[in-house]
Amino acid sequence: MAALPLLRGLPFLRLRLQHHRLALGILTPLRRPACTAADPTRSEESVSLSSANGATEVLRANEPPKYHRIYDPEYRKWKDKEGEILRDIEPITLLAKEILHSDRYMDGERLNAEDERAVVEKLLAYHPRSEDKVGSGLDSIMVDRHPQFRRSRCLFVVRTDGVWIDFSYQKCLREYIRKKYPSHAERFIREHFKRGSG
């Protein structure tokens, strides 16, 4: 049983030995693994580099880069901005999910004043068609089953004329992100929101 963890470390050890051979300028032919899904007839793209001592190193296209992505300044900037956006939208996202997915509100129940104010100011205000949703005026915000997709709950605007219309909190969040973080919005939305949800 103790031999099993040791066997898992063999590929890593082999990789480390190859790395040290390259660093010392000792070139040994790279062997293909015994089991591979790659087509053996296909030639690999490779680049030859000459080192200071005259030895030639072969870099293959399928080898990982020599540095980790976190050291790339552009990647680091993106991760910092991504964290900032997540911290910004987390409170309202958690509130919306709690309203929709907990037993805090029953189907057809109107939100209390505090939750309604947060939803109107931080979500509905950023909906791409908020004027159309509010229409004649906002009476309240309600939670109920979606008219087409009866298994899912969503938020509804209850107008002063008695009409109620659904709206997506995710569309509101996406529009908020597009307005506040225009240079990073599309990448963030692509990586953090489901496709096809607007």
Secondary structure, DSSP 8 states (H G I E B T S, - for coil): -THHHHHHTHHHHHHHHHHHHHHHT--------SS-SS-TTS---EEEEE-TTS-EEEEETTS--SS-GGGSHHHHHHHHHHHHHHHHHHHHHHHHHHHHHSTTS-TTEE--HHHHHHHHHHTGGG-TTHHHHHTT-EEEEEEEE-SS-TT-EEEEEEETTS-EEEE-HHHHHHHHHHHH-TTTHHHHHHHHS-TT--
